[in-house]
Amino acid sequence: MVDTMDTMDTMDRLGGTAAFFHELRRLFMDRIAYGGWDNCYRLANHAIELVVTGDVGPRVIRLAPRHGQNLFKEFPQMMGKTGGGEWRIYGGHRLWHSPEAKPRTYFPDNLPVQVTAIKNGLRTLQMVESATGIQKQMEITLDPAKPHVKVVHRLTNRNQWAVAFAPWALSVMAPGGVEILPQAPFAPHETTLLPARPLVLWPYTNMADRRWTWGERFIRLRQDPKAKKPQKVGLALQDGWAAYVLKGTAFIKRFTHVPNAAYPDFGCSFETFTNADMLEIESLGPLAAVEPGKAVQHVEHWFVFEGVKVGATDASIQKAMAPLIEQSGKMMGG
């Protein structure tokens, strides 16, 4: 067990300091200082690395090709900060509960989390949110040989009554890339009478904004540091994947869309948001009335591929993405 709040007890259970750090090495995990925080955990294999915070969270602050650029956004003015009642975005990947509301959704994750070593990774557990009675947890595992991360998001209701919510996993991507979302397969009018899926707009969504490209096969959203106005849409993303390509490196997020399930925000299993600072790739689980002491969970699979050129047409995107989606599916199955 690797516990940022009680390291000495952890060492004792493992038989002393040597055993403690041997366990870290066996799990290709190092306890490091990162971004101004003293207690972070780096997981790495030959292809990719990620950093999980221990002083705040639960949060993954870094995901990158080995020794490469961080695909996640970091907010320098917030890095290394702890404590206080103000919610900070920090950057990286976080866990929320939906539907979005203030102040409920924005309960700060500024305190230390309990970090426990598990097979091929770690578990990070937040203290119960005093304002909501909900407890957040992530289990993050890295494949020893593949560029594949599995993240299990878990929300537990610690109240004495049932609460309705949905797990909501948000990855804050570094600026300058382009997001790719699959459209439902095209079908001519004569072959179908039913709609493909909902497309949900927010009051500030401008479909004429030049960052959007509404293709027949793909939707593209470009992150532009010069564009000041935010944009957001939601989808029932039945294909269960989204991608972000930044300087030739592709991040693919895969998740399960549950057919006929009740999702937040008029049926969204996926949402995306961008402003001048970043772009968020967000997947959601179904809404559920969670009984006291019970939990809901939502699983994402992350993949990182280098040397990816997507181009600007549906055909070029299909050519680039199809083999990556096939590869990532095999990694999940293997």
Wavefront OBJ file of the C-alpha trace (Angstrom):
o trace
v 0.000 0.000 0.000
v 1.308 3.427 -0.975
v -0.405 6.051 1.144
v 0.542 9.717 0.869
v -1.144 10.379 4.191
v 0.538 7.601 6.156
v 3.722 6.472 4.436
v 5.399 5.047 7.526
v 2.507 2.675 8.229
v 2.679 1.590 4.605
v 6.378 0.796 4.897
v 5.750 -1.208 8.046
v 3.112 -3.342 6.339
v 5.512 -4.063 3.481
v 8.335 -4.937 5.843
v 10.289 -1.678 5.776
v 11.588 0.956 3.413
v 13.338 -1.444 1.024
v 10.185 -3.493 0.451
v 8.147 -0.337 -0.041
v 10.331 0.985 -2.825
v 10.770 -2.487 -4.308
v 6.996 -2.589 -4.761
v 7.110 0.775 -6.506
v 9.808 -0.455 -8.892
v 7.982 -3.704 -9.581
v 4.950 -1.694 -10.635
v 7.153 0.613 -12.795
v 6.017 3.410 -10.499
v 8.086 6.139 -8.836
v 7.125 8.601 -6.151
v 8.291 11.998 -7.418
v 7.908 15.740 -7.000
v 6.127 17.303 -9.960
v 4.799 20.751 -10.796
v 5.396 22.078 -7.300
v 3.752 19.142 -5.507
v 6.030 16.970 -3.372
v 3.913 13.823 -3.568
v 3.145 12.608 -7.078
v 3.379 9.170 -8.697
v 4.859 8.485 -12.102
v 3.849 5.356 -14.001
v 5.807 4.516 -17.150
v 6.549 1.802 -19.657
v 8.724 1.966 -22.766
v 6.078 3.949 -24.679
v 4.209 6.340 -22.388
v 4.251 7.890 -18.938
v 1.701 9.481 -16.655
v 1.807 11.379 -13.384
v -0.885 11.153 -10.693
v -1.073 13.757 -7.931
v -1.078 12.794 -4.261
v -1.274 16.250 -2.662
v -4.548 17.096 -4.454
v -7.039 15.093 -6.445
v -7.961 12.546 -7.542
v -6.240 13.784 -10.687
v -3.903 12.635 -13.468
v -1.841 15.716 -14.258
v 0.383 14.308 -17.044
v 0.015 11.867 -19.936
v 2.723 11.813 -22.586
v 4.860 9.714 -24.876
v 7.914 8.641 -22.901
v 9.860 11.864 -22.175
v 7.612 13.714 -24.647
v 5.132 16.580 -24.538
v 2.312 16.504 -22.010
v -0.919 15.957 -23.894
v -2.809 17.342 -20.912
v -3.000 21.051 -20.177
v -1.267 22.365 -17.056
v -2.254 25.748 -15.593
v 1.049 27.199 -14.298
v -0.586 29.636 -11.881
v -2.280 26.725 -10.079
v 0.430 24.067 -10.167
v 1.731 23.138 -6.730
v -1.099 24.791 -4.824
v -2.989 22.937 -2.084
v -5.758 23.712 0.372
v -8.293 26.506 0.393
v -11.972 26.581 -0.507
v -11.583 27.780 -4.096
v -12.057 25.237 -6.893
v -9.037 25.128 -9.192
v -8.961 23.505 -12.596
v -5.216 22.636 -12.275
v -5.335 20.805 -15.633
v -4.928 17.119 -16.391
v -7.754 14.632 -15.936
v -10.393 14.832 -13.210
v -13.621 13.190 -12.033
v -16.879 15.090 -11.544
v -20.527 14.171 -11.039
v -23.216 15.355 -13.438
v -25.570 17.227 -13.965
v -23.379 20.312 -13.662
v -24.367 22.817 -10.995
v -22.679 25.389 -8.794
v -21.524 24.953 -6.116
v -22.157 21.171 -6.057
v -20.083 20.148 -9.068
v -17.278 22.557 -8.202
v -16.422 21.173 -4.773
v -12.625 21.724 -4.586
v -10.202 18.782 -4.804
v -7.421 20.689 -3.021
v -6.595 18.188 -0.247
v -4.340 15.107 -0.175
v -5.731 11.818 -1.439
v -5.039 8.299 -0.261
v -2.895 6.514 -2.826
v -2.681 2.719 -2.824
v -0.575 0.479 -5.060
v -2.557 -2.067 -7.091
v -1.474 -4.410 -9.862
v 0.133 -2.345 -12.662
v -0.944 0.933 -11.142
v -2.566 2.706 -8.255
v -5.828 3.691 -6.626
v -6.405 7.292 -5.535
v -9.211 8.043 -3.067
v -10.560 11.443 -2.086
v -12.004 12.235 1.317
v -15.808 12.475 1.302
v -16.974 15.803 -0.088
v -18.465 17.645 2.860
v -20.953 19.577 0.735
v -22.250 16.622 -1.311
v -21.593 13.439 0.687
v -20.007 11.891 -2.435
v -16.571 10.253 -2.448
v -14.439 10.135 -5.603
v -11.997 7.405 -6.535
v -9.888 6.501 -9.564
v -8.081 3.258 -10.319
v -5.351 3.918 -12.876
v -3.467 1.033 -14.481
v -0.827 1.083 -17.197
v -0.219 -1.867 -19.487
v 3.392 -3.010 -18.949
v 4.144 -3.114 -22.671
v 1.500 -1.123 -24.570
v 0.499 2.572 -24.771
v -2.747 1.768 -22.955
v -4.082 3.222 -19.713
v -7.275 2.014 -18.046
v -9.030 4.427 -15.691
v -11.897 3.229 -13.497
v -13.833 6.193 -12.093
v -15.943 5.452 -9.026
v -18.406 7.666 -7.144
v -19.744 6.437 -3.802
v -22.752 7.929 -2.040
v -21.822 8.424 1.626
v -25.087 10.162 2.497
v -27.941 8.598 4.453
v -30.269 9.007 1.483
v -30.264 8.210 -2.228
v -28.728 10.756 -4.611
v -29.118 10.865 -8.401
v -25.981 11.621 -10.409
v -23.799 10.377 -13.252
v -20.020 9.861 -13.317
v -18.283 12.414 -15.513
v -14.654 12.003 -16.650
v -12.952 15.111 -18.040
v -9.564 15.274 -19.776
v -8.174 18.792 -20.210
v -6.064 18.745 -23.363
v -3.087 20.974 -24.145
v -3.682 23.779 -26.656
v -3.047 23.690 -30.381
v -4.551 20.342 -31.348
v -7.657 19.125 -33.127
v -10.383 16.882 -31.731
v -12.000 14.216 -33.906
v -15.452 12.792 -33.177
v -17.064 10.045 -35.262
v -20.399 10.709 -36.883
v -23.074 8.048 -37.097
v -22.714 6.073 -40.362
v -24.279 7.891 -43.280
v -27.483 6.402 -44.689
v -29.686 7.782 -47.490
v -33.156 9.061 -46.699
v -34.817 6.136 -48.449
v -33.261 3.529 -46.113
v -34.126 4.936 -42.689
v -36.777 7.051 -41.012
v -35.300 7.277 -37.501
v -32.718 9.787 -36.213
v -29.124 8.760 -35.599
v -28.466 10.499 -32.262
v -28.978 13.794 -30.400
v -26.638 16.733 -30.835
v -26.955 19.007 -27.803
v -26.033 22.707 -27.891
v -25.304 25.139 -25.079
v -26.541 28.755 -25.185
v -23.069 29.970 -26.177
v -22.507 27.325 -28.877
v -21.972 28.897 -32.295
v -22.128 26.293 -35.043
v -20.713 28.858 -37.469
v -17.539 29.262 -35.388
v -14.545 28.492 -37.619
v -13.131 26.023 -35.072
v -15.884 23.565 -36.012
v -15.880 21.383 -39.119
v -19.115 19.429 -39.569
v -18.156 16.610 -41.912
v -20.232 13.737 -43.227
v -18.131 11.145 -41.380
v -16.417 13.197 -38.632
v -16.881 16.308 -36.542
v -13.680 18.253 -35.923
v -13.111 20.864 -33.240
v -9.872 22.831 -33.406
v -8.357 24.308 -30.255
v -7.286 27.871 -31.055
v -5.408 29.943 -28.433
v -6.503 33.098 -30.278
v -10.226 32.306 -30.097
v -11.597 33.805 -26.900
v -15.222 32.650 -26.954
v -15.983 29.183 -25.515
v -17.717 26.422 -27.448
v -19.467 23.273 -26.229
v -21.579 20.447 -27.638
v -22.842 17.127 -26.331
v -23.556 13.882 -28.162
v -24.885 10.409 -27.614
v -21.593 9.084 -28.937
v -22.479 5.511 -29.751
v -19.100 4.701 -31.290
v -17.585 5.185 -27.838
v -14.390 6.964 -28.827
v -12.940 10.427 -29.353
v -9.461 11.529 -30.404
v -7.220 14.556 -30.002
v -4.208 15.024 -32.274
v -1.468 17.396 -31.138
v 1.729 17.854 -33.162
v 1.553 14.367 -34.629
v 0.627 12.574 -31.379
v -2.866 11.137 -31.066
v -4.694 10.634 -27.765
v -7.656 8.269 -28.089
v -10.251 7.979 -25.352
v -12.550 4.967 -25.476
v -15.589 4.271 -23.298
v -18.892 2.415 -23.406
v -22.064 4.099 -24.572
v -25.016 2.240 -23.037
v -27.932 2.085 -25.517
v -31.296 3.293 -24.197
v -29.761 4.434 -20.881
v -30.783 7.738 -19.295
v -27.881 10.166 -19.711
v -27.600 13.770 -18.443
v -28.031 16.880 -20.572
v -30.702 15.553 -22.947
v -28.963 12.227 -23.455
v -25.238 13.019 -23.675
v -22.713 10.223 -23.162
v -20.025 12.602 -24.420
v -19.386 16.332 -24.203
v -16.606 18.601 -25.386
v -15.668 22.144 -24.434
v -12.988 24.517 -25.648
v -11.783 28.035 -24.953
v -8.538 29.916 -25.560
v -6.655 27.846 -22.949
v -7.547 24.233 -23.661
v -10.003 21.657 -24.979
v -11.876 19.160 -22.788
v -12.753 15.620 -23.857
v -15.513 14.423 -21.533
v -17.272 11.066 -21.316
v -20.209 10.339 -19.026
v -21.907 7.333 -17.511
v -25.691 6.949 -17.233
v -27.688 8.754 -14.579
v -28.530 6.608 -11.565
v -30.257 6.988 -8.204
v -27.417 5.789 -5.982
v -28.442 4.360 -2.617
v -26.479 5.116 0.589
v -23.155 3.262 0.643
v -23.459 2.231 -2.998
v -21.269 3.321 -5.894
v -21.390 3.806 -9.645
v -18.386 3.490 -11.890
v -17.366 4.556 -15.360
v -14.400 3.141 -17.284
v -12.208 4.868 -19.834
v -9.339 3.450 -21.885
v -6.627 5.825 -23.076
v -4.204 5.241 -25.936
v -1.294 7.292 -27.248
v 0.047 6.949 -30.793
v 2.885 8.933 -32.359
v 3.519 9.896 -35.986
v -0.163 10.494 -36.795
v -1.192 12.740 -39.701
v -4.930 13.210 -39.985
v -5.271 15.787 -42.753
v -8.323 17.987 -43.257
v -10.781 15.761 -45.101
v -13.063 12.951 -43.996
v -11.155 10.550 -46.239
v -7.747 11.433 -44.778
v -9.086 11.260 -41.221
v -10.647 7.876 -41.898
v -7.351 6.610 -43.344
v -5.406 7.790 -40.291
v -7.880 6.846 -37.557
v -9.250 3.488 -38.723
v -6.054 1.492 -37.977
v -5.641 3.253 -34.611
v -9.177 2.399 -33.566
v -8.554 -1.189 -34.638
v -5.270 -1.338 -32.694
v -6.777 0.169 -29.573
v -9.662 -2.281 -29.712
v -7.214 -5.177 -29.827
v -5.301 -3.753 -26.846
v -8.515 -3.541 -24.841
v -9.400 -7.091 -25.777
v -5.920 -8.407 -24.990
l 1 2 3 4 5 6 7 8 9 10 11 12 13 14 15 16 17 18 19 20 21 22 23 24 25 26 27 28 29 30 31 32 33 34 35 36 37 38 39 40 41 42 43 44 45 46 47 48 49 50 51 52 53 54 55 56 57 58 59 60 61 62 63 64 65 66 67 68 69 70 71 72 73 74 75 76 77 78 79 80 81 82 83 84 85 86 87 88 89 90 91 92 93 94 95 96 97 98 99 100 101 102 103 104 105 106 107 108 109 110 111 112 113 114 115 116 117 118 119 120 121 122 123 124 125 126 127 128 129 130 131 132 133 134 135 136 137 138 139 140 141 142 143 144 145 146 147 148 149 150 151 152 153 154 155 156 157 158 159 160 161 162 163 164 165 166 167 168 169 170 171 172 173 174 175 176 177 178 179 180 181 182 183 184 185 186 187 188 189 190 191 192 193 194 195 196 197 198 199 200 201 202 203 204 205 206 207 208 209 210 211 212 213 214 215 216 217 218 219 220 221 222 223 224 225 226 227 228 229 230 231 232 233 234 235 236 237 238 239 240 241 242 243 244 245 246 247 248 249 250 251 252 253 254 255 256 257 258 259 260 261 262 263 264 265 266 267 268 269 270 271 272 273 274 275 276 277 278 279 280 281 282 283 284 285 286 287 288 289 290 291 292 293 294 295 296 297 298 299 300 301 302 303 304 305 306 307 308 309 310 311 312 313 314 315 316 317 318 319 320 321 322 323 324 325 326 327 328 329 330 331 332 333 334
